[in-house]
């Protein structure tokens, strides 16, 4: 029995396993965040905003506030910008 199929199958499984790993978290830099899709940005802001105590990043203006903050300080991480550790 030929085993030539093992390599392509394993490569395909690796692609499927990593397909959903393009999100942002507290360690993501603002520069990287600004280059992500709007949907990814919204998801990240909603997730991180739930961990903050203030309201600046919650609600309809949350994403806009993060984008503005990231444009001003692209070297910061989202966690540092939003007060999430």
Secondary structure by P-SEA (a helix, b strand, c coil): ccccaaaaaaaaaaaaaacccccccccccaaaaaaccaaaaaaaaaaaaaacccccccccaaaaaaaaaaaaccccccccccccc
